[in-house]
Amino acid sequence: MSLERVTITIPSETLEAVRQAAERDGLSVSAWLSRAAEKAAKIETGLAAAEEVLAELGPPTPEEQAWVDSVMDLVTRPPMDGSTSHHDAA
């Protein structure tokens, strides 16, 4: 994997929150931001794919939507013990 250096501008409060999160995770700020950006890019890719499918197939039925909502609730719920869940390990 090749790495590139970039310069970004973010609010001071956001940077402080990132520093604290990176420290909690035992990562550098750069590694933490890289991981966060990778996760965000995967989410955006998934959303774009979902939009394509919906455009082709039409909206889900109420039953299908209820199933999707229940799955999303399950996978986005924070772990009860505060540990990192399996879906955050990517």
C-alpha positions as CSV (number, residue, x, y, z in Angstrom):
1,M,0.0,0.0,0.0
2,S,1.4,3.4,-0.9
3,L,1.0,6.3,1.4
4,E,0.6,10.0,0.5
5,R,1.0,13.0,2.7
6,V,-2.0,15.4,2.7
7,T,-2.8,18.6,4.5
8,I,-6.3,19.0,6.0
9,T,-8.0,21.7,7.9
10,I,-10.5,20.8,10.6
11,P,-12.1,22.6,13.5
12,S,-9.9,22.6,16.7
13,E,-12.6,20.9,18.7
14,T,-12.7,18.1,16.2
15,L,-9.0,17.7,16.2
16,E,-9.0,17.4,20.0
17,A,-11.7,14.8,19.9
18,V,-9.6,12.9,17.3
19,R,-6.5,13.1,19.4
20,Q,-8.4,11.7,22.4
21,A,-10.0,8.9,20.3
22,A,-6.6,8.0,18.8
23,E,-5.0,7.8,22.2
24,R,-7.8,5.6,23.5
25,D,-7.3,3.3,20.5
26,G,-3.5,3.3,20.8
27,L,-3.1,4.9,17.4
28,S,-1.4,7.9,15.9
29,V,-3.7,10.7,14.8
30,S,-2.8,9.9,11.2
31,A,-3.6,6.2,11.6
32,W,-6.9,7.0,13.4
33,L,-8.0,9.5,10.7
34,S,-6.9,7.0,7.9
35,R,-9.1,4.3,9.5
36,A,-12.0,6.7,9.9
37,A,-11.7,7.8,6.3
38,E,-11.6,4.2,5.1
39,K,-14.7,3.3,7.0
40,A,-16.5,6.4,5.7
41,A,-15.5,5.6,2.1
42,K,-16.9,2.0,2.5
43,I,-20.2,3.4,3.9
44,E,-20.5,5.8,1.0
45,T,-19.7,3.0,-1.5
46,G,-22.4,0.9,0.1
47,L,-24.9,3.7,0.0
48,A,-24.2,4.3,-3.7
49,A,-24.7,0.6,-4.4
50,A,-28.0,0.6,-2.4
51,E,-29.2,3.6,-4.4
52,E,-28.5,1.8,-7.7
53,V,-30.4,-1.3,-6.5
54,L,-33.3,0.8,-5.4
55,A,-33.4,2.6,-8.7
56,E,-33.5,-0.7,-10.5
57,L,-35.9,-2.7,-8.3
58,G,-37.9,0.0,-6.6
59,P,-38.5,0.6,-2.9
60,P,-38.7,-2.3,-0.5
61,T,-42.1,-3.5,0.8
62,P,-43.0,-2.6,4.3
63,E,-42.0,-6.1,5.5
64,E,-38.6,-5.9,3.7
65,Q,-38.0,-2.4,5.2
66,A,-38.8,-3.7,8.7
67,W,-36.3,-6.5,8.2
68,V,-33.6,-4.0,7.0
69,D,-34.3,-1.7,10.0
70,S,-34.0,-4.6,12.5
71,V,-30.7,-5.7,11.0
72,M,-29.3,-2.1,10.9
73,D,-30.4,-1.6,14.6
74,L,-28.5,-4.8,15.5
75,V,-25.3,-4.0,13.7
76,T,-25.1,-0.3,14.7
77,R,-25.9,-0.8,18.4
78,P,-22.9,-0.1,20.6
79,P,-21.6,-3.2,22.3
80,M,-22.9,-3.7,25.9
81,D,-19.5,-4.2,27.4
82,G,-17.8,-1.2,25.7
83,S,-15.5,-3.4,23.6
84,T,-15.1,-3.1,19.8
85,S,-17.6,-5.2,18.0
86,H,-16.9,-7.5,15.1
87,H,-18.3,-5.1,12.5
88,D,-15.8,-2.4,13.6
89,A,-12.8,-4.6,13.1
90,A,-12.5,-4.0,9.3
